[in-house]
Amino acid sequence: YIEDKSEIRMIDIACKNEVEFVQYLNKYTGKKGRFLDPSIKTSLEPKAEGRTRKDIAQYICNRISHNIEYSEPTTMPPRSGFNCQTFAANFFGFMTQTKEPCFSKLMKMVFTPNHKPFTTAEGV
């Protein structure tokens, strides 16, 4: 584990809809589970052209190829960083072709959407 580097974890969960996904979250929620207190803020149908498992894996690999650093958001200077919150907001926005939702107060102040890294790879 290297604290200032990002990592990729892709898990294919066999959920067909939001109800099944909530059941999955609940199954693994708790102090010894995968999730402490999960919640779903928004759920939309994907609109990105490529939606196969292979496409999604490629988008995620493309994204990490642009920046392997892990960083937290800051207000001085305003910077959203690159972490699970920025990834989730950008990936959700890219896949649904919508404005990305950011839920923490700090992220709302500093987040800048960026979809391009999902569609193009860059050497690391």
N, C-alpha and C positions, 0 to 999 in steps of 0.2 A: 504494500500500500504506500503510495507516494501522495502526500497530502495536497500538493499544488498541481496535480495532474488529473485530467478527466478520465473516465473509463466508460466503456460501453457494456451494457447488459441488455440483451434482448430476450424476452420471454414471450412465447406464443401461447396466449391463454385462450382456451376454447370457449369463449363466451360469445353468444350470438346477439346479445342485446344488453341494454343497461341493467335490467333486472338480474340477469345471470352474472354480470360483472359485480354488482353489489353483493350478491351471494358469495362470490369468490373473495371479495374484500373482507366480508364478515367472517368467513372461514379462517382467515389468516390475520385477524385483528386481535391485538392484546399485547401485554408487556413482553411476551416471548414469541409473538408472531412477527410477520413481515411488516405489518402496518400498526401504528400506534392509534391514530384517530383519523381514518380516511374520510373524505367527503367528496362528492361530485358537485362541482360548481356549475358546469355547463356540459351539455351533451348534444352534439350535432352530427349529422351524416357527413362522411368524407366527400369532398368534391375534387380532390386532386386526381389528375388523369391516371397515374399509376398507383394502384391500391393492392397489388399482389404482395405476398410475403417477401418476394425477391425485391420488389420496388421499395418497400418500406425498409428492408435491411440496407439497401443501397443508399437511401436518403440519410439514414442514421450514420453510416460509414462516411458518406460525403461530409456530413456536418462535423464530425470529430476530426476529419482531415484538415479542416480550416483552423482549428484551435484545440490543441490538446491540453491547454492550461485550465485549471480549475480556479475560479476566483469568486469572491463574494461581492455583492453590490456595495457601492459607496456613494455618499452624497457629495463629498469633496475630494476629487472632482466627481461630478455626476457620472456614474458608470454602472451599467446593469450587471457586469461580470458575466461569467460563463459557468452556470451551475444547473442543477436540476430544474429550478424555477424558470430560468430563461429558456432552457431547452424545451420544457413542456409547453410554455407559452408560444414559442416560435413554431414548434412542430404541430401543435393544435391549429394554429393560424394557417400554416402551410397546407395541412391536410384538409381543412374545412374551407379554406379561402376566405377567412374572416379576420377581423381585427382580434389580435391575441388578447386573451384575458389574463391579467396579472392580479393576484389577490392580496399580496402583502402591501402595506402602505409604502414601504421603501421601494419595492419594485415598481409600483405605479408611478413614482416620482422619477425614476431613472431609466426605465426599460425602453429600448429602441428595437422595434421589430426588424428581423432580418431573415428572409426566406431563401435568399440566394444560395447559402451554403448547403442547403438540402439538395439542390439540383446540380451542383458542380463539385467535382472533387479537386483537391489541391494537395500537392506533395507535402509530406510532413517532415 
